[in-house]
């Protein structure tokens, strides 16, 4: 489990509830040094990386199958995002700091 995916402590969960901070898990797709939030963009990059194979690359039938994505040179990762107001934060501590600062 990466730090970004770690479970919140009870105190952090209580603070999230107190300040109205939500949490979502987003899929990110990586092709080489590039990352995308949409599979279609990752597929397009995969095609650009290997133009000779572009004709042979068709969309995977499922973004759930890591072996099928690996055929295209794509790695899928689940990342936590914390929501406060109209903003998304990659770190819970940043969302909490903003929420606590706004509450003053």
Secondary structure, 3 states (H helix, E strand, C coil): CCHHHCCCCHHHHHHHHHHCCEEEEEEEEEECCEEECCHHHHHHHHHHHCHHHHHHCCCCCCCCCHHHHHHCCCEEEEEEEEEECCEEECCHHHHHHHHHHHCC
